[in-house]
Amino acid sequence: MKITVEKPEATVVEMMRRCPTWSKEASVFDWQYDDSETCYLLAGDVRVVTNDGETVEFGTGDLVTFPAGLKCTWEIRTPVHKHYRFG
């Protein structure tokens, strides 16, 4: 299970801006994805470590996709504000 991080094209950014938003202060927490999630970061700096040891870093302006079934630990280094979409 791989996390993907990319710089999205303008059309993808426009589509993601129609999705709900989520914000979180600097923190560390465990998370499990029951469904795939795509998110577009409006702000933040994050490191995610998967249960199999993969480390992925992303931040403002990144489009990130998490696969269904992924278990990981989020380390939010600067507060996050993102648009997100499941499925």
N, C-alpha and C positions, 0 to 999 in steps of 0.2 A: 504494500500500500504506500503510494508516494503522494506527498504534498507537492503541488505545483505552484510556482510563483512566477508571474510575468507582468510586464508593463502593458496594460490593455490599450487597444485602439479606442478612438473617441466614441465610436458607435457602441462599444461595450460599456464604456463609462456612462454614457447616456442611459442605457438599459438598466445598469446597476443603480443609478440615482433614483429610479422609480421604486426600488426595493426598500423594505424597512431598515431602520438603523439600530445600532447597538453601541453602547459606550461602557467603558470599564476603566477604573483607576489602575495605577501601577499595582501589580499583585502577581501571585503565583498560584495556579490551581490545576487540578487534573480535569481532563475532559474526555468524553467519548462521543464519537459521531455515529448516531443511529442511521442517519441519512447523509448523503454527500452535501457539502456546503461550499458555495462560492461566495467570497466576500471581496469588497473593494475598500481599501483603507483610506479614509479621509484624513486621518491623523493617527500617529502612534509608532511605536517601535517594539517589536515582539520577537521572542525566540521561542520556538516550539520544539520539544524533544519527544519523539515517538517512543513507544514502549520497546521498539526494536533498536533504539539508539540513534536514529537519524535526527540530526539537528537542522532546523530550517529557520532562517531569519528573514523578516519582511517588515515593511513599514509604509509610510505615507505614499500613496500612488500605486501601490501594488495590488494586483488581482491574485487572490490565493484560492486554490481549490483543495478541499480536504475530502478524502474518499470515505464512503460509508464504512463503518466498522473500525475506524482508526481510534486508537487510544493514545493519549499524549498528555504532556504537561505544558501548559502555557506559562511563559514568563513575560508579563507585560512590563517593559522597562520605562516607557512613557505612555501616558493615558491613550487609550484607543477609542476612536470613533469610526464606525464602518457601516457600509450598506451590506446586507447579506441576503442570500437566497438558498433555500434548501431544495434538493432534488435535481 
